[in-house]
């Protein structure tokens, strides 16, 4: 429990500095790994993949589709808004 609270606190502090996508990816990777009982390389890779997909999907849904302002750093978010507009018009 203390680790989860510390991760949430760190997530809130870091998000304005490094942007939504990267901070969410890091948070989810660490949180999934923390909740996992298996700390093997396969488990880490699975955590990384789930976190990457979740961070991108959440950003595209809330940042692009709903048009909500999410903290971002232009070089970090990799033009996902342009990608969304190219796909969905």
N, C-alpha and C positions, 0 to 999 in steps of 0.2 A: 504494500500500500504506500509506504513512504517513497518508494522509487517511482511509482506512477504519478504521485502528486508532484514530485520533483521534475519529472519529464513534462508534465503539463505546464508547470511554471516556466521551465526553460523554453518550451514551445512558444508560449505567449511572449516571452522576452525577445526571442530570436526572430520571430516572424516579420516584424517591420524592417529588420536589417537585411535578411536574405530572401524575403519573399515567401509567398504562400506555398508554392509548389515544392520547393526544396525543403522548407521547414516541415511541411506535412509528410513528405517522403521520409525524412530522417526520424521524425516522431513515430510514424507508423512502423518503420523498420525496428526501432528500438522497443516499442511497446509490444509488437507481435513476438519478438524474440524474448522479451521479459516474461510474457505470459506462456511461452512454450516450455515444455518440459525437456525437449530435445535440443541440445545446443550443437548439433553436428553441422557440417558444411552444407549439407542438403537442406537442413532447416533454415539456415541463414539465407541461402539462395531463394528458397520459397518465400521467406519474409521480404526479401528485397523485391521480388517480382510482384507480390501482392501489394506492397507499399507503393511501388511505381505505378501500377495500374490504377490503384485507388486514388493516388494524388492527382494523376492526370484526369481521370474521370470526374472527380470532384471539382477540379478547376474548370474543366470544360462546361460542366453543368451550371455551376454557380457563377463563374466569372464571365462566361460567354453566353450561354443559353438564357440565363435569367438576367444577365447584365448587372450583376451585383459587383460592387467594388471589393476586390480582394487585394491584400498587400502584395505587390509584385516588384521585382527588379527586372527591368526590361531585358537584360542579357541572360537572365536566369530562366524566365518563363518561355523562352524560345519561340515566341510568336504564336502561341497556341490559339490566341484570338483570331489571328489571320487564318490559321488552319480551319478553325470552326466555321468562319465565314465562307471560306472556299468550299467546304463540304456542304453546308446547309444553307448557304446564300444569305 
